[in-house]
Amino acid sequence: MIRHPLHTLTVVAFLILTLSLPAFAAPVLEVDRPVFDFGSISQGKKLEHVFKLMNKGDSPLTINRTKTSCGCTVANVSTKTIAPGKSADLKISFDSANFGGKVTKTITVESNDPASPTTTLTIKGNINEELVVTPRQINLGQTKAGSSKEASVALENHGERTVKILSVTTPMPQVKATIKKHALKPGERTQLSVTVSPRPEDRFLSGFIIIATDIPGKPEITLPLYGSVAK
């Protein structure tokens, strides 16, 4: 096939123009180690970590927003605008007081990176509980007004030292809680006995029991309690 000279010149001119145009400038967000494994820590410890946010692009990177998967984690970035080739610190604070066992928490970073506007960072590890409460909440079901219902909760020392239970209290006048042992050696367990006596005016039961301990970082364990009342 014979090509027209004008067509050939047009193609050549287009290629020259395309190759001479500068590449589209854009920010590129990269994170140094987006997953942080903190290993094993004691329950109640407050953990801090810094993620390094880097702009590998050729225009300013803007951090629009950071979101955490729960209120136990706080994220603060040192600057919201990162120049090309520069970096910023994203400081994470995590409170382990209400967690036990394996945990995973995420932080979402929203930016003006056109290729990846959302980046997910992860912190994970294992939280060792000294005093394990089973069950973690008391579901009384339905209790008849004028009668009583009893529940039992197990407390076991999974730590390496003696744990002292300083007191067991509740703001609910319908609830009485007593405990058999106030000092548990490693591996020992005891029972928390709970007696609920609904009042005639009660329709629902909703409250908590507070277990005060001498555990550093975890001086109180809150045990939710709930149920309904039948007339």
N, C-alpha and C positions, 0 to 999 in steps of 0.2 A: 504494500500500500504506500502510495506517495503522499507525504505530509506537506501541507502548504507551509511555505517559509514563515508566514505571519503567525501561524499556530505555534510553530517551534519557538519563535522569538517570544511569544506570550508566556509559554511554559518556562523558558529560561529566566525571563524577567521575574516571574512569580517565585521561583526557587531562590533567586538572589535576594529578593525582598524578604522572604520568609527567614532565610538564614541570617540576615542582617538585623532582624528584630531582636531586642533583648528578651530574655526569658521573663515570664510573669513572676513578679516578686511576691513572696508569700512567707508567713511565719511557719515554723515547724516545731512542735512541742515534743521534746524527748525527756524521759525521766530516768535518772540514774537509780537502778534497782527499784522498780515499781512494786515489788512484793517484799515486805519486811516481816520476817519470822523472828519473834522475840523469845522463842524457846519456852521455858517454864518460869512462871513468877508466882509469888504468893498472892492469894486473894486480898484485895484492898490496896495493892500497890498501884501508884499512879505512874504511868509509862509515858515517856516523851521520845519522839523520833523526828528526824528532819529528812524529807524527800527533796532532792535537788531537781528543780525544773529548769530545763535548758532550751534556749531558742536556737535551733540549728538552721533556721531559715534566713532570708535576707530582707525581712521587714519586721517591724515591731510586733511582738506577741502580747496579746492582751488576755489576762485571766479574768473572765467575766464573772465566774461564780465557783465556789467550792461547796459540796454537799457531803455530809457524812451519813452513814447508814443508821446511826442511832445517837441519842443525846449523850451517850457515854464518851463520845469522841468529839474533839474540837480541832478544827483545822484553821490555821492562820498563815497567809502568804506574806512574805516580806515586802513584795511590791507587785502591783497588778499589771505593770507594763515592763516587758523584758526586751531589751534591744537585741538585735542580731548578734549571735556569738556570746551573749551574756546569760546569766542564770539567776534564779531566785530560790529562796528557801521556803518550803511549805512545812511548817511546824505542826506536828500532830501530838495531842494530849489525849491519853486514854485512861479512864478510871475503871479498874477491874473489880470494884467493890461488890457489884451485884452479879458477878459471873463466876462460873466454875467449869472445869473441864476444857475441852477444845473450843476455841472461839475464833471467828473470822469477822473482821469489820472492814468496810470499804469506804473510800473517799473518792468522790467524783469531781473531776476538774473540767470545767467548761471554758473553752478558749476560742479565739478567732482563727485557730489552725484549720484551714479549709479541708484538708485531707482527713483530719481526726478532731472534730470539734468537741468530743467527749473522751476523756481519758480516765481510766479507773485504777486507783492505787489500793493496795491491800495490806492490812496488818493482821497477823495471825499468830497463834501460839496456844499454850496450855496454862490454865490458871489452877493452882493447887489450893483447895479449900482445907482449912484446918478443922473446922467444925461443919460436918455435913448434916443437913436437916432433911428428913424424909417423912412425909411428903413436903414439898415446898409451899403448899397451900392447903387449906382445909375446906373441903366442900361438904357442908352439912346436909345438903339436900333439903328436904322439907321436915320441919319440926313443929309439933303441935304446941300452941300457946298453953301455958300452964304445966307443961311437961319438961323433961330434961333430955339432953342427948350428949353422949360422951364421944370423944375422939382421942386418938393417941398419935403422938409424933415421936419419931426416933431421932436422937442426936448422937453422932459418932465422931470421935476425934481421929482424924486422918493425918494429923500433924506429927511432929517429932518432940513435942513438949506437952506438959500438962496444961489443959485449957480450963479456965475458971468461968463458970456461969454466974455472973454477979446478981442478976435478977431476971424475973419473968413478969412482965406487966402488960396490961391492956386498958385502953380507955373505955371499953365496952362494959357497962354494968351487968349485962346478961351473961358475961363470960368469966369463968374462973380457971386459972391455969396453975398447975403445980408440977414441980420437977423432983425426981428422986435423988439425983446426985448433982452437986454443985462444982465438982472438980473431976475432970476426966483425963486419965492418963492416956498416952498414945495407944490407939486401938480399942479403948473402952467406949461403951455406949450407955445411954440412959434413955428413959421415957419421959416425955412431957405429956401430962394428962390434962385434957381440956373438957370442961363441963359447960354446956350452954343451956340456959333456962330463959326462953323468950318471954317477954312481957306481954300482957293482953293487947297493948296498943301497937305492938310490932307487926309489920307486914313482911319486912325483909330483914335479914341480918347481913351486915357488911362492915367489916372492920379489920383489925389486925392485932397480933400479939408481938410484943417486942422482947427479944432475948438479948440482954446485955452481957457482953463477954470482955475478957481482957486481951483479945486478939488485936495486935497492932494493925491499924488500917481498916479493921472491921469490928468496931466496938459494939455495933448493934446488928442483929439479924431480924428483919421484919417478916412475919409469917402472916400472909393474908388469910382471912376467914370470911366465908359468905354462905348464904342459904336463904330459904324462904320460910314463912311462918303460916301454918294452917290454923284457922279458928275452930 
